[in-house]
Each structure stands twice: as C-alpha cells, then as structure tokens.
Amino acid sequence: MTKATADDARWMAAAVALSERGRGRTSPNPNVGCLIVKNGRVVGRGWTQPGGRPHAEAMALAEAGAEARGATVYVTLEPCAHQSPRGPACADLLVAARPARVVGALTDPDPRTSGEGFARLRAAGIAVTERVGAEAARRAMSGFLTRQTLGRPHVTLKLATSLDGRIALPSGESRWITGAQARAHTHLERARADAILVGRGTYEADAPRLDVRLPGLEERSPVRLLLSRHPAPEGWNGIASPHDIASLANIDHLFVEGGAETATAFLAADLVDRLLLYRAPILIGEGRAAIGDIGVTNLAEAHGRWRCIDSRIFGADRLEIYERQR
C-alpha cells in the first residue's frame, strides 16, 4: 500500500464534504464522495445521487473525462466491485479510466465488495492508499455503516433543554426552550435524515409538521414516523417499538426528535448512536424532565458510554454533540 502524502488529508476532507450532500437521500446505497485531482487542480467531483445512482465515482469520472488518466482519485468508500443491473462496478470504471492512484477512506463492509474493489485496482497497476480521513468518512456515512454492521438505521436523538434538564414547564408549555438559530440548525439536521420520529404524546400535543423549513431545502423533508401501538394517521408511518426500526426499508439515518417518553424508550433500548443536546441559558426548576428511567443502576455503568465530539454556539444557546461508544 502506498503511503499518504501531505495533501491527501486536505483533498479527502473535500471528498467527505461532497459525500454529505447526499446524506439522507441515497439509501440503500452509501452517500459517497469522490474528487479527482490532477496537477493540483480538481478535474472531477461527484457524490452519490438521490436513490443511490449514479455513484460518486461515476459522476466524478464523467466530469473529468480524459483528464482522469494519470490523476489521483479520492473516494470516501472503497469503489464497489460487484455487478448491478443499475450500473457498472465503480472499480471497473476506474480501471478503464487509468488514474495513477486511488486514495480511499474506508473499506466497504458489504461482503460483495469488501477488499475486492481495492484489490482489483492494484491488480490493474493502480496505486492504492487506504484509511485516509477514515474517521470523518465514518461519521458522514454512519447510516450505511450502521445498517451494514448492526442491521438497523443510525439513530440521532435531539434534546432541547434548560440548564437544569427540563423540556417544559409543569403545565407542559415548551415553545420555545431554545432560540431561532438553534431551531434552524435542527431543520438542517432534519434535512440530513431519511426519516424523523416522534411519539404519540408529541403528535397529539403539538401536531408537528416535522418538515424542513429552510429556504432551498424544503424538498429534503424526511419521512415522518410515529412511535405508537395505535395505527398511524394519514401521511405518517408507524412503529410499535424502538426495536422495529430494524425493519424500516430504505431508512439509514433516523432522527428522533420528540417527547421524553420516546427519548427514554430509545435510550433504554440502547439504540441511540448520536446525541444532539441543545441547552438554553434558562433555569426552569420544577418542570418536565428530558428523560426518565433508562435502566442505569449505578454510576460506574453510566461512565464511558458517551464522548463529546463537537460543541457549537447558536445565539444564546449551546449545542453539544455526543457519540455512543460501543
């Protein structure tokens, strides 16, 4: 395997950024990003298109044309090596294009490709460098990877609380805990999900639209899911238990947004992979807690489960992003 160069991390970061454009729209395929660079200049770029095709590599190669020959290709996931009725294998497209080098972030966990894509490139005399920008690529494609490894969608839980962990006054009043900037960021997170879920209590109390209300992103509104043992109303899909998310077709990124009972149910089932904690600089005192009993019986088992990976300020509010450590 050829060694990474000083510029590889920078170009791969750009490829990861491209992959984010497809997040929440490519299932059941991964949201891959691809960048083709020649003599320090980008000659092709691509990201997996809605519905999963064209693949990122095919899009980038089409833009690069003959310039791909002798270039360096940066791709966030190993190029696919299996045949599909929907299009040719990306490893074969790359072999035909004859780049000098392919830099990949992650090996594809799909057993139809795993390792074979990189092997096919090497067999054709194309240099391959692996695991450049792997952590960022893993986060960007967390939905596909979680589906492949755990057999279910990647779950993000959003909580908006006061400093003392309350989501509403004793009366139930909760609009608004956080300010307009934090709420706008929530809409951006919605746009990056395949589906968004609330519980029956939130549905009945708030009649939420759960759409994306950011200019230019309205069409990115996710599928609406209701956690309830009763039939879902028109325009909604229902599941009776958090564990039922494994059966959701073409849902790789699930955004859980509403209700203390729903948050508690997903946390108790250990199905939350990412936590968005928005905190407003207010104290409520006696009020409704953000979560209930999640089954923690001693402090020792509570430690080490969550790691803060980012924090941001939105107006007066603070967002902390945590990942579940498994």
C-alpha positions in Angstrom: 0.0 0.0 0.0 1.4 3.4 -1.0 1.9 6.0 1.8 -0.3 9.0 2.2 1.1 12.4 1.1 0.8 15.7 2.9 -2.0 16.9 0.6 -4.1 13.7 0.9 -5.9 14.7 4.1 -7.0 18.0 2.6 -8.4 16.5 -0.6 -10.1 13.7 1.3 -11.7 16.2 3.6 -13.2 17.9 0.5 -14.4 14.5 -0.7 -16.1 13.9 2.6 -17.8 17.3 2.4 -19.2 16.2 -1.0 -20.5 13.0 0.5 -22.6 15.0 2.9 -24.6 16.4 0.0 -26.2 13.0 -0.5 -26.8 12.1 3.2 -30.4 11.1 3.8 -31.2 10.6 0.1 -29.1 7.7 -1.2 -30.4 4.7 0.8 -29.9 1.8 0.4 -26.6 2.9 -1.1 -24.0 4.8 0.9 -23.6 8.5 0.5 -20.1 8.5 -1.1 -18.0 11.5 -2.1 -15.3 11.5 -4.8 -12.8 14.0 -6.0 -10.3 13.7 -8.9 -7.2 15.8 -8.8 -4.5 16.3 -11.4 -1.5 18.6 -11.1 -3.0 20.2 -8.0 -6.3 21.0 -9.8 -9.7 19.4 -9.3 -10.9 17.9 -12.7 -13.8 15.9 -11.4 -16.2 15.8 -8.5 -19.1 13.6 -7.6 -21.4 12.4 -4.8 -24.0 9.6 -4.7 -27.2 10.9 -6.2 -30.7 10.5 -4.8 -31.9 6.9 -4.9 -28.3 5.6 -4.9 -27.3 6.2 -8.6 -25.2 7.4 -10.2 -22.4 6.6 -7.8 -20.0 9.2 -6.8 -17.1 7.8 -8.8 -19.2 7.6 -12.0 -20.3 11.2 -11.6 -16.7 12.4 -11.0 -15.3 10.4 -13.9 -17.9 11.7 -16.3 -16.9 15.3 -15.4 -13.1 14.5 -15.6 -13.2 12.7 -18.9 -9.8 12.1 -20.3 -8.3 14.2 -17.5 -8.8 11.2 -15.2 -5.9 9.4 -16.8 -2.8 9.8 -14.6 -4.8 11.7 -11.9 -5.4 10.9 -8.2 -8.9 9.8 -7.2 -10.1 10.5 -3.6 -13.1 8.4 -2.6 -14.6 8.1 0.8 -15.5 4.4 0.4 -13.9 1.6 -1.4 -15.1 1.5 -5.0 -17.8 -1.2 -5.5 -16.7 -4.3 -7.2 -20.0 -6.2 -7.6 -22.2 -6.2 -10.7 -25.5 -4.5 -10.5 -28.4 -4.1 -13.1 -28.4 -0.4 -12.1 -24.9 0.3 -13.4 -21.3 -0.9 -13.8 -19.0 -1.5 -10.9 -17.0 1.6 -9.9 -13.8 -0.4 -9.6 -14.1 -1.4 -13.3 -14.8 2.2 -14.3 -11.7 3.4 -12.5 -9.6 0.7 -14.1 -10.8 1.8 -17.5 -10.1 5.5 -16.7 -6.5 4.7 -15.7 -5.8 7.1 -12.8 -2.3 6.8 -11.4 -3.5 6.5 -7.8 -6.7 5.9 -5.8 -6.9 7.2 -2.2 -9.7 5.6 -0.1 -11.0 6.4 3.4 -12.8 3.2 4.3 -13.1 -0.4 3.2 -16.7 -1.3 2.1 -18.3 -3.6 4.7 -20.6 -5.0 2.0 -19.3 -8.6 1.5 -19.9 -8.3 -2.2 -17.1 -5.7 -2.4 -15.1 -5.8 0.9 -11.5 -5.6 -0.2 -12.2 -6.7 -3.7 -12.5 -3.2 -5.1 -9.1 -2.1 -3.9 -7.6 -5.5 -5.0 -9.0 -5.0 -8.5 -7.4 -1.6 -8.7 -4.0 -2.9 -7.5 -4.2 -5.8 -10.0 -4.6 -3.3 -12.8 -1.4 -1.4 -11.7 -3.1 1.5 -10.0 -1.5 2.5 -6.7 -3.9 2.4 -3.7 -3.6 4.3 -0.4 -6.2 3.3 2.3 -7.6 4.8 5.5 -7.0 8.5 4.8 -9.7 10.5 6.6 -11.3 7.4 7.9 -12.9 8.9 11.0 -14.6 11.8 9.1 -15.8 9.4 6.4 -17.2 7.0 9.0 -19.3 9.8 10.5 -20.5 11.0 7.1 -21.6 7.5 6.1 -22.8 6.4 9.5 -26.2 5.4 8.3 -25.0 2.9 5.7 -22.3 1.6 8.0 -24.7 1.1 10.9 -27.1 -0.7 8.7 -24.3 -3.0 7.4 -22.9 -3.8 10.9 -25.9 -3.6 13.3 -28.7 -4.2 10.9 -30.6 -1.0 11.7 -30.5 2.7 11.0 -28.1 5.1 12.6 -30.1 7.0 15.3 -29.6 10.6 16.2 -31.6 11.8 19.3 -32.2 15.5 19.6 -33.0 17.1 23.0 -33.6 20.8 23.7 -33.5 21.5 27.4 -33.0 24.2 30.0 -29.7 24.2 32.0 -31.4 22.0 34.6 -32.5 19.4 32.1 -36.1 20.4 31.6 -38.0 20.3 28.3 -41.2 22.1 29.5 -42.9 23.9 32.4 -45.1 21.8 34.7 -48.0 23.0 32.6 -46.4 21.4 29.5 -45.5 24.7 27.9 -42.4 24.1 25.8 -42.4 26.7 23.0 -39.7 27.7 22.8 -36.9 26.4 25.0 -34.2 27.4 22.5 -33.9 30.3 20.2 -34.4 30.7 16.4 -30.8 29.9 15.5 -30.8 26.6 17.3 -34.1 25.7 15.8 -32.8 26.5 12.3 -29.9 24.1 12.9 -32.4 21.4 13.9 -34.1 21.9 10.5 -30.7 21.4 8.9 -30.3 18.1 10.8 -33.7 17.0 9.6 -32.6 17.6 6.0 -29.8 15.1 6.6 -32.1 12.3 7.7 -34.1 9.7 5.8 -36.8 9.8 8.5 -37.8 11.7 11.6 -39.7 10.2 14.6 -41.8 11.4 17.4 -44.0 9.7 20.0 -47.8 9.7 20.2 -47.8 12.3 23.0 -45.8 14.8 21.0 -48.1 14.2 18.0 -51.3 14.8 19.9 -50.0 17.8 21.9 -48.1 19.7 19.1 -49.5 18.3 15.8 -45.9 18.7 14.5 -45.2 19.1 10.8 -41.7 17.7 11.0 -40.7 19.2 7.7 -37.7 21.2 6.7 -38.4 24.9 6.6 -35.0 26.3 5.4 -35.0 28.1 2.1 -33.9 25.8 -0.7 -34.1 22.6 1.4 -37.8 22.2 1.6 -37.7 19.1 -0.6 -35.4 17.4 1.8 -38.2 16.9 4.4 -37.8 13.3 5.7 -40.4 10.6 6.1 -42.5 11.0 9.2 -42.6 8.2 11.7 -44.8 7.8 14.8 -43.8 5.6 17.8 -47.2 4.3 18.9 -49.0 1.0 19.4 -52.0 2.5 17.6 -52.4 2.9 13.9 -50.5 5.8 12.4 -52.6 8.7 10.9 -52.7 9.5 7.2 -49.3 10.8 6.0 -47.4 9.0 8.7 -45.7 5.6 9.1 -45.9 3.9 12.5 -43.7 1.6 14.6 -44.8 0.0 17.8 -41.3 -0.3 19.4 -37.9 1.3 19.1 -36.6 -2.1 18.0 -38.9 -2.0 15.0 -36.6 0.4 13.3 -34.6 -2.5 12.0 -37.5 -3.4 9.7 -37.7 0.1 8.1 -36.9 -0.1 4.4 -34.5 2.4 2.9 -34.1 4.3 6.2 -30.5 4.6 7.2 -30.4 7.9 9.0 -33.2 8.2 11.7 -33.7 11.5 13.6 -35.6 11.1 16.8 -36.9 14.4 17.9 -39.9 14.4 20.2 -41.0 13.6 23.6 -39.4 12.5 26.9 -41.1 9.1 26.7 -39.8 8.5 23.2 -36.3 9.6 24.2 -36.3 7.4 27.2 -37.5 4.4 25.2 -34.7 4.7 22.7 -32.0 5.3 25.3 -33.3 2.4 27.5 -33.1 0.2 24.4 -29.5 1.4 23.7 -30.5 2.4 20.2 -29.1 6.0 20.2 -25.8 6.4 18.3 -25.6 10.2 18.3 -27.0 12.8 20.7 -27.7 16.4 20.0 -28.1 18.3 23.2 -29.2 21.9 22.8 -29.2 23.8 26.0 -30.8 27.2 26.6 -29.4 29.5 29.3 -32.5 29.3 31.4 -33.5 27.6 34.7 -37.0 26.2 35.0 -36.9 24.3 38.3 -39.9 22.1 38.7 -40.9 21.0 35.2 -40.9 18.1 32.8 -37.6 16.2 32.7 -35.9 15.5 29.3 -35.7 11.8 30.0 -36.9 9.3 32.6 -35.5 6.0 33.8 -33.2 4.4 31.2 -32.1 1.5 33.4 -28.9 2.8 34.8 -28.4 1.2 38.3 -25.0 2.6 39.2 -22.8 5.4 38.2 -19.9 3.1 37.1 -22.0 1.8 34.2 -23.1 5.3 33.2 -19.5 6.5 32.6 -17.7 5.8 29.4 -20.8 5.5 27.2 -20.7 8.9 25.6 -18.0 11.1 24.1 -18.4 14.7 23.2 -17.2 15.2 19.6 -18.3 18.8 18.9 -19.8 21.8 20.5 -21.2 25.0 19.0 -23.0 28.2 20.0 -26.2 29.3 18.3 -27.1 32.7 19.6 -27.6 32.3 23.4 -27.9 28.5 23.1 -25.2 25.8 23.2 -25.2 22.6 21.3 -23.1 19.6 22.4 -22.8 16.6 20.1 -22.1 13.2 21.7 -21.4 9.8 20.2 -22.2 6.5 21.8 -19.0 4.5 22.5 -19.6 0.8 21.6 
